[in-house]
Amino acid sequence: MEPERCGVVIGTGIGGATTLVAQHDALRDRGLRAVSPQLIPMVMPNGPAALVGLALRARAGVHAPMSACASGAEAIAWAWRMIMAGEADVVAAGGTDACITPAIMAGFTRARSMSTRNASPETASRPFDAGRDGFVLGEGAGVVVLERADFAAARGAKAYGRLAGVGMSNDAHHITAPDPDGAGQATAITTALCRAGLAAADIGHVNAHATATPLGDLTESATIRRVLGDGPVVTAPKGALGHLLGGSGAVEAIATVLSVRDGLVPPTANLDKLDDRIGLDVVAGAPREVRLTAAISNSFGFGGHNVTLAFTGV
Amino acid sequence: MNSLPRTGIEVVVTGVGATTPLGGDVPATWRGLLDGRSGASALDTEWTRDHGFPVRIAARLAAEPELDYVELKRMDRAEQLAVVPPGRRAGTRTWARTRWNPSGAAW
């Protein structure tokens, strides 16, 4: 593997804010000598990408897209573009976030984005459920290896699936609220399908962004119905995972690839009573066996960012 | 609209890695998803109590990153999580010794 043909794209939503706050406290309480000489590389938002790039000796380019909760998916979309543009043969791409810390929790609390079902943490994240009341903040990371198909075949690599197309758009509507018309989300989906050469009828499964906020889930479900109809089998992994922010899009892309490969869609955890207004075939209770030609994974982020990744089998 | 010129290039996924509230790797995370299991738990900390946080729930990692003391000290937690998948692929717990060859077998 030539390092010059290997790239890395790792996005993050919040990045090193945890370290920044802790180091600020250290400076205030214990003085300059208490501050780590590693502060800058720990705080810079390209830090995760740069560290993975170092480990992989990736010299084709190391990039760090930032689009809040869509960062992990956007990283995968950029990696796809790098390979399609002939800039790299192999790209490790994904997202990471770990900020279950006072300041970030306070910010999401003040924005009234999170569930307050404190008596029952396991059932608090309830995407598409009539009783949903916000997301549960999580931490995590996901990374995929994308390769040119002919490069992978030449070295006998096993492929999990194909990233057939990507779509990225922006609502240009509001800094945090999704456009209730879902126009930007629809553009992301149709662009991904178009670039993949897929028709709406080919999409048998949607891995939804659905964070379990009252408005967000409603907007996404309306967009899915309008663009793809009510046929696709839908799941919302954040019921089980919580919201990993920048990590979400990457981890959910992996789940989507595995669903296509195994013909198995996981249930939406905590979906007891589907909100009447959702109007989609959302899997609840147990996994559903479905033969899938193609599936999409949606990721949306504060800032109006919309990313759709379209996967097919190999 | 939005159509690209045909390049003849196809992109495949040959590796997957993750560390999540459902598990420290992809197989455990996938199993957790299929089981409909929740990764969330109560967040009972001094600061949630002191400041009267109305939200006292979070989905923390199922498995802490396996890194050595120096690496933990020199990386922000988001960075620690990001280097976990390549490190595991390379069969070493220590990121600094990872010289992962992406054209090796899938994660």
Boltz contact constraints between the chains, C-beta under 6 A:
constraints:
  - contact:
      token1: [A, 1]
      token2: [B, 101]
      max_distance: 6.0
  - contact:
      token1: [A, 1]
      token2: [B, 102]
      max_distance: 6.0
  - contact:
      token1: [A, 1]
      token2: [B, 103]
      max_distance: 6.0
  - contact:
      token1: [A, 6]
      token2: [B, 102]
      max_distance: 6.0
  - contact:
      token1: [A, 10]
      token2: [B, 82]
      max_distance: 6.0
  - contact:
      token1: [A, 12]
      token2: [B, 78]
      max_distance: 6.0
  - contact:
      token1: [A, 15]
      token2: [B, 78]
      max_distance: 6.0
  - contact:
      token1: [A, 16]
      token2: [B, 76]
      max_distance: 6.0
  - contact:
      token1: [A, 18]
      token2: [B, 77]
      max_distance: 6.0
  - contact:
      token1: [A, 19]
      token2: [B, 76]
      max_distance: 6.0
  - contact:
      token1: [A, 38]
      token2: [B, 74]
      max_distance: 6.0
  - contact:
      token1: [A, 42]
      token2: [B, 76]
      max_distance: 6.0
  - contact:
      token1: [A, 47]
      token2: [B, 79]
      max_distance: 6.0
  - contact:
      token1: [A, 48]
      token2: [B, 78]
      max_distance: 6.0
  - contact:
      token1: [A, 48]
      token2: [B, 79]
      max_distance: 6.0
  - contact:
      token1: [A, 48]
      token2: [B, 82]
      max_distance: 6.0
  - contact:
      token1: [A, 51]
      token2: [B, 79]
      max_distance: 6.0
  - contact:
      token1: [A, 51]
      token2: [B, 83]
      max_distance: 6.0
  - contact:
      token1: [A, 52]
      token2: [B, 82]
      max_distance: 6.0
  - contact:
      token1: [A, 52]
      token2: [B, 83]
      max_distance: 6.0
  - contact:
      token1: [A, 52]
      token2: [B, 86]
      max_distance: 6.0
  - contact:
      token1: [A, 55]
      token2: [B, 86]
      max_distance: 6.0
  - contact:
      token1: [A, 55]
      token2: [B, 98]
      max_distance: 6.0
  - contact:
      token1: [A, 55]
      token2: [B, 100]
      max_distance: 6.0
  - contact:
      token1: [A, 56]
      token2: [B, 100]
      max_distance: 6.0
  - contact:
      token1: [A, 56]
      token2: [B, 102]
      max_distance: 6.0
  - contact:
      token1: [A, 80]
      token2: [B, 11]
      max_distance: 6.0
  - contact:
      token1: [A, 83]
      token2: [B, 11]
      max_distance: 6.0
  - contact:
      token1: [A, 84]
      token2: [B, 7]
      max_distance: 6.0
  - contact:
      token1: [A, 84]
      token2: [B, 9]
      max_distance: 6.0
  - contact:
      token1: [A, 90]
      token2: [B, 102]
      max_distance: 6.0
  - contact:
      token1: [A, 96]
      token2: [B, 78]
      max_distance: 6.0
  - contact:
      token1: [A, 96]
      token2: [B, 81]
      max_distance: 6.0
  - contact:
      token1: [A, 96]
      token2: [B, 82]
      max_distance: 6.0
  - contact:
      token1: [A, 97]
      token2: [B, 78]
      max_distance: 6.0
  - contact:
      token1: [A, 98]
      token2: [B, 77]
      max_distance: 6.0
  - contact:
      token1: [A, 98]
      token2: [B, 78]
      max_distance: 6.0
  - contact:
      token1: [A, 98]
      token2: [B, 81]
      max_distance: 6.0
  - contact:
      token1: [A, 100]
      token2: [B, 58]
      max_distance: 6.0
  - contact:
      token1: [A, 102]
      token2: [B, 47]
      max_distance: 6.0
  - contact:
      token1: [A, 109]
      token2: [B, 55]
      max_distance: 6.0
  - contact:
      token1: [A, 114]
      token2: [B, 55]
      max_distance: 6.0
  - contact:
      token1: [A, 116]
      token2: [B, 54]
      max_distance: 6.0
  - contact:
      token1: [A, 116]
      token2: [B, 55]
      max_distance: 6.0
  - contact:
      token1: [A, 118]
      token2: [B, 56]
      max_distance: 6.0
  - contact:
      token1: [A, 118]
      token2: [B, 57]
      max_distance: 6.0
  - contact:
      token1: [A, 121]
      token2: [B, 40]
      max_distance: 6.0
  - contact:
      token1: [A, 121]
      token2: [B, 41]
      max_distance: 6.0
  - contact:
      token1: [A, 121]
      token2: [B, 42]
      max_distance: 6.0
  - contact:
      token1: [A, 121]
      token2: [B, 57]
      max_distance: 6.0
  - contact:
      token1: [A, 122]
      token2: [B, 38]
      max_distance: 6.0
  - contact:
      token1: [A, 122]
      token2: [B, 40]
      max_distance: 6.0
  - contact:
      token1: [A, 124]
      token2: [B, 40]
      max_distance: 6.0
  - contact:
      token1: [A, 124]
      token2: [B, 57]
      max_distance: 6.0
  - contact:
      token1: [A, 136]
      token2: [B, 40]
      max_distance: 6.0
  - contact:
      token1: [A, 136]
      token2: [B, 57]
      max_distance: 6.0
  - contact:
      token1: [A, 136]
      token2: [B, 59]
      max_distance: 6.0
  - contact:
      token1: [A, 137]
      token2: [B, 58]
      max_distance: 6.0
  - contact:
      token1: [A, 138]
      token2: [B, 21]
      max_distance: 6.0
  - contact:
      token1: [A, 138]
      token2: [B, 59]
      max_distance: 6.0
  - contact:
      token1: [A, 139]
      token2: [B, 61]
      max_distance: 6.0
  - contact:
      token1: [A, 140]
      token2: [B, 19]
      max_distance: 6.0
  - contact:
      token1: [A, 140]
      token2: [B, 20]
      max_distance: 6.0
  - contact:
      token1: [A, 141]
      token2: [B, 19]
      max_distance: 6.0
  - contact:
      token1: [A, 141]
      token2: [B, 81]
      max_distance: 6.0
  - contact:
      token1: [A, 141]
      token2: [B, 82]
      max_distance: 6.0
  - contact:
      token1: [A, 142]
      token2: [B, 18]
      max_distance: 6.0
  - contact:
      token1: [A, 143]
      token2: [B, 17]
      max_distance: 6.0
  - contact:
      token1: [A, 143]
      token2: [B, 85]
      max_distance: 6.0
  - contact:
      token1: [A, 144]
      token2: [B, 13]
      max_distance: 6.0
  - contact:
      token1: [A, 144]
      token2: [B, 16]
      max_distance: 6.0
  - contact:
      token1: [A, 145]
      token2: [B, 14]
      max_distance: 6.0
  - contact:
      token1: [A, 145]
      token2: [B, 15]
      max_distance: 6.0
  - contact:
      token1: [A, 145]
      token2: [B, 102]
      max_distance: 6.0
  - contact:
      token1: [A, 146]
      token2: [B, 11]
      max_distance: 6.0
  - contact:
      token1: [A, 147]
      token2: [B, 12]
      max_distance: 6.0
  - contact:
      token1: [A, 147]
      token2: [B, 14]
      max_distance: 6.0
  - contact:
      token1: [A, 149]
      token2: [B, 10]
      max_distance: 6.0
  - contact:
      token1: [A, 149]
      token2: [B, 12]
      max_distance: 6.0
  - contact:
      token1: [A, 152]
      token2: [B, 12]
      max_distance: 6.0
  - contact:
      token1: [A, 152]
      token2: [B, 14]
      max_distance: 6.0
  - contact:
      token1: [A, 155]
      token2: [B, 103]
      max_distance: 6.0
  - contact:
      token1: [A, 157]
      token2: [B, 14]
      max_distance: 6.0
  - contact:
      token1: [A, 158]
      token2: [B, 106]
      max_distance: 6.0
  - contact:
      token1: [A, 159]
      token2: [B, 12]
      max_distance: 6.0
  - contact:
      token1: [A, 159]
      token2: [B, 14]
      max_distance: 6.0
  - contact:
      token1: [A, 160]
      token2: [B, 13]
      max_distance: 6.0
  - contact:
      token1: [A, 161]
      token2: [B, 13]
      max_distance: 6.0
  - contact:
      token1: [A, 162]
      token2: [B, 12]
      max_distance: 6.0
  - contact:
      token1: [A, 163]
      token2: [B, 11]
      max_distance: 6.0
  - contact:
      token1: [A, 191]
      token2: [B, 2]
      max_distance: 6.0
  - contact:
      token1: [A, 194]
      token2: [B, 2]
      max_distance: 6.0
  - contact:
      token1: [A, 194]
      token2: [B, 3]
      max_distance: 6.0
  - contact:
      token1: [A, 195]
      token2: [B, 4]
      max_distance: 6.0
  - contact:
      token1: [A, 237]
      token2: [B, 33]
      max_distance: 6.0
  - contact:
      token1: [A, 240]
      token2: [B, 33]
      max_distance: 6.0
  - contact:
      token1: [A, 240]
      token2: [B, 37]
      max_distance: 6.0
  - contact:
      token1: [A, 240]
      token2: [B, 38]
      max_distance: 6.0
  - contact:
      token1: [A, 241]
      token2: [B, 20]
      max_distance: 6.0
  - contact:
      token1: [A, 241]
      token2: [B, 21]
      max_distance: 6.0
  - contact:
      token1: [A, 241]
      token2: [B, 39]
      max_distance: 6.0
  - contact:
      token1: [A, 242]
      token2: [B, 21]
      max_distance: 6.0
  - contact:
      token1: [A, 242]
      token2: [B, 39]
      max_distance: 6.0
  - contact:
      token1: [A, 242]
      token2: [B, 40]
      max_distance: 6.0
  - contact:
      token1: [A, 242]
      token2: [B, 59]
      max_distance: 6.0
  - contact:
      token1: [A, 251]
      token2: [B, 18]
      max_distance: 6.0
  - contact:
      token1: [A, 251]
      token2: [B, 20]
      max_distance: 6.0
  - contact:
      token1: [A, 254]
      token2: [B, 16]
      max_distance: 6.0
  - contact:
      token1: [A, 254]
      token2: [B, 18]
      max_distance: 6.0
  - contact:
      token1: [A, 255]
      token2: [B, 33]
      max_distance: 6.0
  - contact:
      token1: [A, 257]
      token2: [B, 13]
      max_distance: 6.0
  - contact:
      token1: [A, 258]
      token2: [B, 30]
      max_distance: 6.0
  - contact:
      token1: [A, 266]
      token2: [B, 33]
      max_distance: 6.0
  - contact:
      token1: [A, 266]
      token2: [B, 34]
      max_distance: 6.0
  - contact:
      token1: [A, 267]
      token2: [B, 36]
      max_distance: 6.0
  - contact:
      token1: [A, 269]
      token2: [B, 36]
      max_distance: 6.0
  - contact:
      token1: [A, 269]
      token2: [B, 38]
      max_distance: 6.0
  - contact:
      token1: [A, 287]
      token2: [B, 34]
      max_distance: 6.0
